């Protein structure tokens, strides 16, 4: 039985108990007054009759007042706060509100994890010299609550201790979908430093249908890293199997350049906040030039994220960056038919323009590569 309903029933039973007591007392008094008459005895004196009448009139009032006091005391707890059904609409304290909100968030996240209500969109990454799609970044899309962004989902999961489970499910979903990509493409999946320490990451890489050499782990920067030694050890194990490492969103977040120095990644992905306006901002231009120079000396590849204008594309290409990603070069897609179009120039030429022996090879400029080759 629900709490408020049970308390209401108890209150009614208590009221009936007091009413029965009052009624019984009145009945006893009435019988006491009339009993001598019924038995043929002497009548009570005037003073006795008056006293009993007063008792009959006053006692119910006193009993009712006592019941009211007991009821009022029962509505308050030891701290004097109203409790029970009568206090259901009162405001709760900040700590209690946070506890309730966290409990609801955990239930929502657990339901999503149990039902696997997410899918993967792949965004192409292009070689800036040829315009070919050389890789993709796996971006998680949540089916439940369409208005809630992926960042909010991952943050909510982390806030209730389910961040690693959420990330690992996203990785598993992405690597499963990657089986339908052209075989020459590498697949970047986003993982936080803490999740790199989870043995479940290596398990999912082992169980997936694509080669480990096609997998790139992009380290995100949602929190600082106090100690790099365990992470470096975990990444070394993955690297021994052919997995490559990228530092995502370099130039923003928590000590991204320290990530680069400590983790020695295979790829550096420059954040879109640095790429936006690169063609007109001297400071951004100088910073990107320095990163390209550093990468050349350390054998690291550089990818520019968030390219959205031809001017930005020209600038990153002139600076010598290796690859680019952004809406100008291709939007994320959840459609395998779209993924199948991300072939190399040679693949597209072989399928759509058969050549005779001795013919000259020439790059094919189609809708996909026009933005890259135009300078």
N, C-alpha and C positions, 0 to 999 in steps of 0.2 A: 504493500500500500504506500503511495507517495507520501512524503513527509507532511506537507501542508494539510492534505486531506485527513491524515491520521491525527494531527494536532487539533484540527477542527472537531473531529469526532470525540476526542478526549475532553475538549472543552465542553461539549454538549453533555457528556456523561457526568462531568463534574457539576454542571448547573442542575442536572436532574437529581444528583445526590443531595444537594442543598435544598432543593424544592421538596424532596421527599422528607427531609428532616423537619422542615418548617411545617409541612402538612401533618406529619405525625405528632408534632408538639401541640399543634392546635387541636387535633383530635383528642389527645390526652386531656388537655385543659377542659374541653367541652364535656367530655365524659365525667371528669371530676366534678364539674358543676351540677350536672344533671343526675348523677348516680344516686345521690340520697333521695331524690324525688322518685326515681324509678324503683328503688328498693323499699319505699314507704317510710324511710327514716326522716329524721329532722332535717329541715332546710338549713343550709349554711348561713352563717351570720352575714350581715351586710358587708362588713369589712373583708371577710374571706371572699365573698363574691366579687367585690371591687378589685381585690388584689389579683384574682385569677383573670378577670377581664382585662386588667392592665397587662398582665403577662401575655395573654392572647394577642393583644394589640402591639405590644412593644417588642416582644421576642422575635417575631418574623422580621421586623425592621433591622434589629441588631444582627440577626443571622445573615440577612441579605447584604448588609454592610461588610460583614466579615468575608463573605464570598467574593465581593468586589475587590477587597484588599488582596485576597489570595490570588485572584485572577490577574490583577495588575502586577503583582510580584512575579508571577509565573511568566510574564511577557518579557522579562529582562534577564540578562545573564549576569555573571558575577561582576562584570565591569560596568553594569548599568545600561548596556546597549539593548535595544529592542531586539528580540529574537523570535523565531518561529514565523508563522505565516504573516503575522502583522508587520514584520520588518522586512518582508521580501523585496520591497521596492526601495530600500535605503541604498545610499551610495557605499561602495566598498572601498577599502583602503588601497593605496598605490601598490603595495606588495602583493596583496591578494589579486588585484587586477592583472598584474604581470604574470602571476602564477596561472590564472585562468586563461590568459591569452596564449601563454606558452603551451598549455595543455591542448588548446584548440589547434594551434599550429602543428603540434606533433601529430595529432590525429589526422589532420589534412595531409601532411607529408607522408605519413605511413600509408594512408589510403592510396596516394599517388604511386608510391613505390610498389605496393602490392599489385596494383592494376597496370603498372608500367605505362602510364598515360603520357608518353613522350615519344618523339620521333626526331630524326636527324635531317637537317638541311645542310647541303654542301655548298660552299662558296669557292669558286675557282681561284687558283693562284697561278699567275702567268709569268713565264720567262720574259723579261723586258727586252731582250735582244731579238727573240724570234716571235714572240706573241703566243707561243704554245702554252696550253694549260699543262703545268708540270705537277701540280698538287692541288689539294683541296683542304679547307678547314671545316671541321665538323662543328656545326652550330646546333645546339639543342633547342627544340621547339616543344612546348608543353600543350597537350590537348585540353587538359582541364583548365578552367578559368582563363579563357583567351586574353582577357585584359591584363593579366599578370605577366610581367616580363620575366625572361629567364633569370636575370640577375636577382630578382626578388625571390624566385623559387629557391635558388641556390643559397641565398643569404638566410632565408627562413629555415632551410634544412640545417645549415650550420649552426643556427641559433638554438636548435633543440638537439644538437648532437648527432644529426643524421647527414652531415655534409659529405662525409666519405661515401656513404651508401648512395647518395644522390649522384655524385660524380662518377662512381664506378658503374652505375646503371647507365648513365649517359655515354660513357666510354664503350660499354658493351653494345649498346644500341647502335652507336656510330660504326664500330668495327663490323658488326653484322651487316649493316647497310652497305659498307664499303665493298663487299663482295660483288656488288653490281656496278662498280666503277670500272672504267678502262684500266687495264693492268699496269700501265706505265705511271699512274698517278700515285703520289704519296698522300697519306692521310694524317692531318694534324688533329690531335684531340687535346682539349684543355684539361689540365690537372693542377690542383693546388699542391704546393710543396708538402703539406701534411699527408695528402692522399698518396704521394709517391712512396711513403713509408708503409702503406697498407699492402699486405701480401696479395690482396685481391686484384691489384693492378696487373701484376705479373701473370696471375691465373687467367685473366681475361685476354691478355695478349697471347698466351699459349693456346687458348681455346678458339681464337678467332680464325676465320677462313683465309685471311691474307697473310703474306709474309711479314715477319717482324721488320725487315729492311724497308718496308713501305710505311712504317709507322713513325710519326714524329710526336713526341710528348711536348706540348706547349705549357710551360710553367707559368701559371697566372700569379698575380700579385695582390691578392686580397688581404694578406697579412704579412707581417715582418717575419724573418727567419732568424731566430736567436742563435742557432747552431747549424752550420752547413754540413758537418761531418756525416751525420746519418743520411742526409739526403744525397750527398755525393756518393756514398756507398751504395744506396739503392739504385741510383741512376747508372752507376758503373756496371751493376749486374744487368740492367736492361740494355746498356750499350754493348755488352759482350754478346748479346743475341742479335745485334744489328739495328736496334732502335736508335733513332737520332733524337737530340734534345734541342729545343728552341726556348729562348726567353721571350715571352709574349709581352706586348705593350711596353717595350723598352722606352724609357724616357718619362714614365709616369709611375705612380704607385710607390710601393715601399722599396726603396734602394735598388732600383732596377739595374743600375750599372754595377752595383756590388754583386747582384745575381750573375752578371756576365763574367766578372772577374773570378768569382768563386766556383761557378758551375762549368765554365768553359764550354758554352753551348756550340752546337753545330750551326745553328741559325739564330740570327737576331731579327726580331720583328719590331720595327719602329712603330710606335703608337700613332694613331691617326691625328692626335692633337699636335704632334710635331710635324706631320706631313701636310696638314691643312694650312694653306697659305705659304707653303715652302717657297714658292716661286717669287714671292714679293717680300718675304721677311728675311733679312740678312742673318739674324741670330739663328733662326731655324736652319737656314741654309748652311751656316758654318758648323752647327752641331751635327747635322747629317753628314757633312763632308768629313768631319772628324771620325764619326762612327764607321764610315766606309773605309777610311784609311786604317783604322784599328782592325777592322775585319780582314782587310787584305793582308795585314802583317801577321794575323793569327790564324789564317785559313778558315775564316767564318763567312758564311753567306748572309746577306742582308735582304730582308723583305720589307717593302714599304706598305703599310696598311692604310686603308681609308682614302685611296686615290679616287677623286671624284671630278677632276677637271683635266682637260688636255694639257694645260700649263703645268699642273702638278706632275703629270705623267712625263712630260718632256724633261722636267727638272730632275726627277729621281733617276731617269734613264741617263741623263748627262752626267750625273754625279757618280755613276758606275754601280748603282744598286743592282742586285741580281734578279729580284722578282718583285711583283706588285700584286696588290689585292685591293678591291674596292668596287663600288657600284659602277664606275666607269668601265671596269674590266669584266664584270659579271656579278650578278646578284645571286644570293643564296637560293637554292632550289631543292625541293623535296621530290622532284620528278626524275625517276631513272631514265626516262627518254631524253631529258635535258642533259643528264650526266653523260649519256652515250655520245653526245656531240663534242665532248671535250677531248678530241683526238689531236694528234700532232699534225703539222702541215703535211708530212709524208703520208700519214694514214688517210687523211681526207683526200689527198691527191690520188692515192691508189684506188679509193672507193668511188670517186666521182669523175676523175680525169685520167683514164688509162693512157700510158705513154708508150710510144714505139721505141725500139732500141735506138740509142744514139741521140735521143731528144734531150734537150737541156732541162734540168730541174729548175723550177722557179717557185718562189713562195706564193702561196695562195692567199689572197687577201679577201676574206669573207666578212660577214657581219660581226663575227666574233673577234677577228683580229684586226679590223680596220682601225680601232681606237689605239691599238698598240703600235702599229706600223706607221701611223700618220705622225709626223714630227714637224 
